[in-house]
């Protein structure tokens, strides 16, 4: 496995998210700090910028970013928060909102989120509600946030009663995904993010999934193939978001693997030592294809192929892979019923007829889920 | 002054707010509880409804409303909050959001706000962010909220650093303004709401202002003229909102009288014993016309006519009318600079060339404001 990062001197790739009046560009490439600062300054010449980041990311990347922003004539304030999912709380939301007001961020100014999904979701939500909405820029620093949470405008915090239950749709004005940031990720974090990459292939792009099966080593080496994988993922996500910004239909496809996955995260109480989001999605993807086969929707080789690739890259694929996990079928079903996409107690799943042929399946009977999970847990 | 309420047996009047995909009806009339319940049930047949109200309103009206909702086959939960501006806080926002999740309000269900502007702003904001947005219905119980805050989708809470600094644009799905609710208002509250009624005349409808000057006694008697005044106000507000939903331009006209008014509310620390919002607006309207004259934009008889009508109905018109108010010119200017419509320290005012001929004036020099206020405070 070629682990030496390939020097990437290519210009960044651009993906456009076209939304009436709220369109924006996603740029993907390597070493984009100065590039990002220039684009931010172009959005708000000589204006104010508030950088929201966490302790881990701040120690690695904040100084370089702030210097670049200052160099472009911007007035910069920085708000550094504790790392981890715990920051997606009401208390931290208030803290960020008050910091933005204190920093005199006005309509026209910019919030810049520097970090993973937690920072993007939290600071993006704060941007959505301070002065009833100021613009924000996403500088995602993890693979997961580069291919998923930084694109599409979903922002929010967790409720004690469930994840992401409080939030807003608020589109960023710019996303810059710098793969140089990925060099500082742990192998586990990178791998977890990769689960969301292959999800796009599984949803509606069999060729991309096959490309992943063939090229994953180059993606993990974080060279040009990594840029390609991220750009392809952003393109896929952008296409879905453009069709259904507010998740009234098709956008639900992006939840492939997530109905199961969210339940597991919930049941381990979001203890990332045991399970991070991408790992939960990996298990969820395997289960979504197994469940599709269980319902007679696809042939048995489909889940086998999905599971094989997940295993190859080192991702978990079975409920039993979660350390010390003892939840019963009823526990899992109960956790799934808490999902915010539940309507009147009927479960909506994303199921598949083939690799790259997924669809929204409404009104799935809970008893079918119970039968399926019983079999899986006994296996 | 005929203080006996006139029996109003006319059908309610309807004002339509046309917004692409988010249009809704405002109904105005007397004794509309059953009518409102029927319309709510039509929006969400056999669904869940969470009624958010305050202690004062709950004791007067909640039982009747809940009975009507139950009669229409809805599942009803009720959340009763402390009365008063203090409820527009982060803590109460969290409380309402958690109550909505606890009540299993899902996408498709409805939040019903029963109360004045505080309840509408708070519960409307909670509806905007729970599950990234659920629908809500406004049942405003004060004149102020019937003619202003319940229409147009502005929701929010207060920051310790300023009023309404945190919030969202979230349009209601239905507004029912029942003037029977106004019978339980104190004369002071009703009068304060009336300041927002005449504001619509002053903005762009000289004929409506003249009608108010002639008909105000009938409006205060809460008969058919009151319905007309509210409907006319809602029509005026709806027209502005339809032109500029997100306040990027024209909608700022609705702030006539508010740049000064908000500063006074801020300086009395929102002590409603000393100053309620409508009273602050009344003084603000007088000052906006006086300032317009000071800048040479209108003749001196314009502010005199505005002040005369405000005085006739018993509203305050001078800074000196605020009990124990000792703020200096600098205090007032500083408080105005905190307004969320400030852009880069330049003040935006709504000024007028005549009754019904107001306009957005950007880039007003702060020194002009200082000179004007010095004169006013010495008068």
Contacts between the chains, C-beta under 8 A, distances in Angstrom:
chain1	res1	chain2	res2	distance
A	47	B	344	7.9
A	90	B	90	7.0
A	90	B	93	8.0
A	90	B	94	4.6
A	94	B	90	4.6
A	97	B	159	6.8
A	97	B	165	7.9
A	97	B	166	5.6
A	98	B	159	6.4
A	98	B	160	7.1
A	98	B	161	6.7
A	101	B	159	5.6
A	101	B	161	4.8
A	101	B	162	7.1
A	101	B	165	5.7
A	102	B	161	6.9
A	106	B	340	7.5
A	106	B	342	6.2
A	106	B	343	5.8
A	106	B	344	7.0
A	107	B	340	7.3
A	107	B	341	7.6
A	107	B	343	6.4
A	108	B	343	5.9
A	108	B	344	7.6
A	128	B	168	7.0
A	129	B	129	7.3
A	129	B	156	7.8
A	129	B	166	5.2
A	129	B	167	6.2
A	129	B	168	5.8
A	130	B	165	6.8
A	130	B	166	6.3
A	131	B	165	6.2
A	131	B	340	4.4
A	132	B	154	7.1
A	132	B	156	6.5
A	132	B	167	4.7
A	132	B	168	5.9
A	132	B	169	5.8
A	132	B	247	7.9
A	132	B	340	7.7
A	133	B	168	7.3
A	133	B	169	7.2
A	133	B	246	7.7
A	154	B	132	7.0
A	156	B	129	7.8
A	156	B	132	6.5
A	159	B	97	6.8
A	159	B	98	6.4
A	159	B	101	5.7
A	160	B	98	7.1
A	161	B	98	6.7
A	161	B	101	4.8
A	161	B	102	6.9
A	162	B	101	7.1
A	165	B	97	7.9
A	165	B	101	5.6
A	165	B	130	6.8
A	165	B	131	6.2
A	166	B	97	5.5
A	166	B	129	5.2
A	166	B	130	6.3
A	167	B	129	6.2
A	167	B	132	4.7
A	168	B	128	7.0
A	168	B	129	5.8
A	168	B	132	5.9
A	168	B	133	7.3
A	168	B	168	6.4
A	169	B	132	5.8
A	169	B	133	7.2
A	246	B	133	7.7
A	247	B	132	7.9
A	340	B	106	7.5
A	340	B	107	7.4
A	340	B	131	4.5
A	340	B	132	7.7
A	341	B	107	7.6
A	342	B	106	6.3
A	343	B	106	5.7
A	343	B	107	6.4
A	343	B	108	5.9
A	344	B	47	7.9
A	344	B	106	7.0
A	344	B	108	7.6
